[in-house]
Amino acid sequence: MSLLTPVRMLISSEDGWDELARSHPSLAASFGKVVLPASLLSSAMIVYAAYFHGEVYAPAVPFRQWCYVALLFLLVSWLCVPLMGYVIRHSVRSTRPLAYRDCYRLAAIAPLPIWLSALTLMVPSPLFNLLAGGTGLFASAGLILHGLDALFEHDHWVRTLSVTYTVFSVGALLWALVIGLLVLPLL
């Protein structure tokens, strides 16, 4: 897999997805290789932003409260991935039963752009951070669309779009709830 493969996966149902379709990692492997590092990075970036730029985001909030928010974000991220795997499994209409681990794998890959957008917290600009988070959300939609097409739907484009809309809607709602959970303790 080249360095550009993950970028191509956003816009193609073939590049990178065929290699991913041949592997069937366990839930623990998907969690350990994808979810754990990415969610830890995001949580660490929240702590970083609080420590170095807390006055830009919420000046009256003590650092300790930011640490609670980062921990809450980490735990909620870990809970959302299996929930999204369940949503994917029950949204895809297939003649054969889908392995939950394959649905979980897509649910683990889809939020990567959102988690990586937390790197922008190094720059103390809420507007820039918001734009990066929104871009990450739409990049996740591309991963969901092309991942569903490559891994499950295969050549049923209208059905793939329908399932993508369902999965993305649930995921975006969860993302909004997570953001709400993060902001609430800071008010």
N, C-alpha and C positions, 0 to 999 in steps of 0.2 A: 504494500500500500504506500503510495507516494504522499508527499506533504500536501498536495492539492486534492487528494481523493476526498477528504471530508468536505471541502468546499464544493466539489463536483456533486457530492451526495445531496446537496441542497437543491440542485437543479436537474438531477438526472436519476432515473430509476434503475440505471445499470451500473454506473461507475461506483465501485466500492460495495454496492449492495449485493452483487452476485457473490463476492467473497464472503460477505457477512451471512448470506443465506446458506452457505455450505457449512458454516460452523453452528453448533448448537450448544453454547456454553450453559452451565448450570446457573441457577438463580444467584448462588453465592459468587460465582465467577463474574457475572454481570454486575453485581453489586460492588464487589471488590475492585474491579478494573475500571468501572465507569462511574457509578453513582457515588461511591465513597470519596474518591479523590476530587471529583468536580464539586460535590456539595461541601466538602471540607474547604476547598479553595474559596468558594463563595462566602462561607461563614467567616473564614479568616479575613477576607476582604472587608466584611462588615466591621470586624474588630479593628482592622487597620484604619478604616475610614473614621471610626469613632475615636481612636487614639490620636491620629494625626490631624483630622479635619472635623472633629465632632462639632466645633463651633459653627461650621458652615451648615450642617444638617439639622442639628437640634442643640442649640447652645446651653439650654437649661438641663439637659439630660446628663446624668452622671455616667462615667465610663462603665461602671458595674451594670447598669441597666442595659447598656449596649451589648454587653457580654451575654446577658439573658436573651436579648433579641437574636443574637447570632446563634445561640444554642437552640432557641425555638425554631429558627429558620432551618437549622441542620436537621432537627427531628421531623419537622413538617415535610422537608424535602424527602427524607427517607420514607415517610408514610405515603406521599403522593405518587411515587413511582409504582409501587404495587397496585395502588388504586387505578392508575392509568393503564397498567397492564390488564387489569380486570375489564376496564372500559373498552380497550382495544379488542380483547378476546370476545366480548359479547357484542361488539359492533360489527365485526367482520362476519359476513355471511359466507360460510364455507361448507362444502359437501363433506369435508373431513373434519374431525375435531382438531382444534388448534392446540398446540402445546403451549401452556402458560409461559414457559421459559422463553419462547420466541416472542410472545406478546410483551413480556417483561423487558426483554432486550430492546425492543423498539421504544418502549416507555422510558428506558434508561438513556437511550441515545437522544431522543427528541428534546429534552430540556438542556442539553449541553450548551447551545448558544446562549441561553438565558443565564446559566451558571457562569459561563465565560464572560458574559457582559459585566459581571461583578468586578472584573479587572479594571473597569473604568473608574471604580471608586478611588483609585490612586490619584485621580484628578478631582479636586474639590469643586465640582460644578454640577449641581443638582439637575440642571437642564440637560447637560451632556450625558449624565448618568441615566436620566429618563429616556433620552433618545436611544442610547445604547441598549437599554432594557427592552424598549419597543422593537428595535431591530432584531434583538435576540429572540423575541416572541415570534416575529414573522419568519425568522430563519428556522425556528422550531416547526412552524407550520409547513415549511418546505421539506423538512426531514420527515414529518408525519406523512405528508402526501406521497413522497417518493418511496419512503419505507413501506407504507401500506401497499403501494403498487408493486414494489419489487418482492416483498416477502409474502404477501397474502393474496392480493386481488388478481394480479397477472392479467392484463389486457381487458379488464372491465372498467374502463376509465370513468364512466358516469357513476358506477357504484363506488369506485375508489374515491371520487370527489365527495360523494355523499357520506361515506364513512369518515373521510378526512374532516369534513365539516363537523360531524358529531364529535369525533375525538378532540379536534382542536377547540371546539366550543367548551367542552368539559375541562380541557387543560387550561384554557384561558380563564375560565371561571375559577379554577383552583389557584392559578397564578395570582389573580386579583385578590382572592381570599388570603393567600400567603402574604402578599404585600400589605393588605389590611392588618394582618396579625403582626407584621413587623412595625407598622407605623403606629398602631394603637398604644403600645407601651411607651412610645416616645412622646406622646402628647401630654 
